């Protein structure tokens, strides 16, 4: 993947194709697109009916001839044609025509750590379909670390945990490169699934996917601000009728501990592969949490208890990767020059 800042400065756009949200950063304009990576398609005619937030509202509420599509899974484009159509509608005609007038337009895109060549090719083909003549690939971990304001280019350790919808990436960086990294197949979707399964098994209630996020906000409260139980609306498993139940928040917290433990295992594996000097740096600097699922209730205190290191959450965890990539293409990141010594 691209590690040259000089090549990134030639790009005019930065794209973060996530499983949950798609973000586009245009040089000298900032973040212009931040929408869910969802599209609604009419299967009879093949026409696109809605994209982004409007299409996400249709999920689970459509007739048979309308299909809600998610063209990106775990940070990898699984449907190139649909991803191109989604981006084409999100960026708008005016911005797309501006790109096409530039014969040497370049774009940069974030990809998960250790992406397979097929995943890299799918991302390149998706952006070339929008008019990009060249596509630069950047690790999401590096871009997110830059977006969080970490001193990535310095000879000291920085640790970042990027919690996405499908996966969680953990890495220790120094001198602008990844020293050790691990990808855990657990993310926000796994936490949502654990909550849904808990309600199904213990309350015989089927919960819509869009009702899980408000439940997360309720779980993230502290102390007396959080009620002992909350009312949840769903469908009864046996009768199929609408039903409401009062859910114990503490039991739901215990239900999501199992998937969160996998993230702790990934952090431990990365720390064991790091040199002692870098681990000593992390004892003072701590761990930075980024990604759209960084605000999962219980994640921050659990990591602090397991590692005894300070844990920080980025100011805007969801947009760290695209903001960091935007800072790279605008030349705001200065590399550390290491000139070879004379013989």
Secondary structure, 3 states (H helix, E strand, C coil): CCCCHHHHCCCCEEEEECCCEEEEEECCCEEEEEEECCEEEECCCCCEEEECHHHHHHCCCCCCCEEEECCEECCEECCHHHHHHHHHHHHHHHHHHHHHCCCCCEEEEEECCCCCHHHHHHHHHHHHCCCCCEEEEEEHHHHHHHHCCCCCCCCCCEEEEEECCCCEEEEEEECCEEEEEEEECCCHHHHHHHHHHHHHHHHCEECCHHHHHHHHHHHCCCHHHCCCEEEEEEEECCCCCEEEEEEEHHHHHHHCHHHHHHHHHHHHHHHHCCCHHHHHHHHHHCEEEECCCCCCCCHHHHHHHHHCCCEEECCCHHHHHHHHHHHHHCCCCCCCCCCCCCC
